[in-house]
Amino acid sequence: MNSMTRPVLLQTIALLPDVDRHLAEHYTVHRLPPPGAEREALLAQHGAQVEGMVTSARAGFDEALLAKLPKLRVISSFGVGLDTLDVPAAKKRGIPVGYTPDVLTDCVADIAFGLLLSIGRRIPEGDRFVRAGQWVRKPPVAFPLGRQVSRAKLGILGLGRIGQAVAKRASGFDMQVRYSGRRPVEGVPYGFEPKLVELARWADFLVVATTGGPETKHMVNADVLQALGHKGFLVNIARGTVVDEQALLKALQAREIGGAALDVFEREPEVPEGFFALDNVVLLPHIASATVETRAAMGQRVLDNLSEFFAGRALVSAA
């Protein structure tokens, strides 16, 4: 494509090197600086020419940024989360928003089960026990018993693509599965529990797989944790905002629940230091989709959404 006819893009965050290289080869790309004078200068100089935006579930966009891009026609986001993307503001202007569902479903469900096994069977704790020389101490130190996963009761908050993939994996462990959400999902064999607190009361493991945003903020609160109880375990691979983090920390410190395994937090990358001293919590740095294969597929979907739009076709996956 001739450089004079290339669509002009605003890129709010660096993506994979191959994706960034492709964007630079096929578009005129302006990288958005951090908030400050440099950012405002770039937007003042180039904002009126921008036709497309590349962002991510982490970086997002808001209505104030859109207002500085009067010719913006399409947005392509790297990630499945929409809570940092002001999709309603984009839709008001008729701007389609692409994102990357489906391609990360399996990896996120895999990490959910990895976390479930890790906290239930105390795998990271056992690793620390061996590394610290506790296994060979004289007199011997007994390692505490874990919770059997096979045939346990699994509750899932949010039975969308990822929730259903988690349920599918549970079948290999002969687990009983029930779920909660805004409404029953047609065509699934799992029991629906409309009240989350009752699902938590029933479950041995509660996996959070719902969307983020204001509607689900602190849905997993002190009452839900109390219902989960001292033999129950919480796994969150959704968004940190869904769980009341301070209520969870208090429940873990008081041993009011069996444990928690978290890939996401309310104010990433900040994690409350109170978690660090606890053995009944597993902490990951938001890596559910972080495999070579899945990140490559997500990057390709970002590119495909853009190329389809500028070819006059519908986005591959629109929010």
Secondary structure, 3 states (H helix, E strand, C coil): CCCCCCCEEEECCCCCHHHHHHHHHHCEEEECCCCCHHHHHHHHHHHHHCCEEEEECCCCECHHHHHCCCCCCEEEEECCCCCCECHHHHHHCCCCEECCCCCCHHHHHHHHHHHHHHHHCCHHHHHHHHHCCHHHCCCCCCCCCCCCCCCCEEEEECCCHHHHHHHHHHHCCCCEEEEECCCCCCCCCCEECCCHHHHHHHCCEEEECCCCCHHHCCCECHHHHHHHCCCCEEEECCCHHHECHHHHHHHHHCCCCCEEEECCCCECCECCHHHHHCCCEEECCCCCCCCHHHHHHHHHHHHHHHHHHHCCCCCCCEC
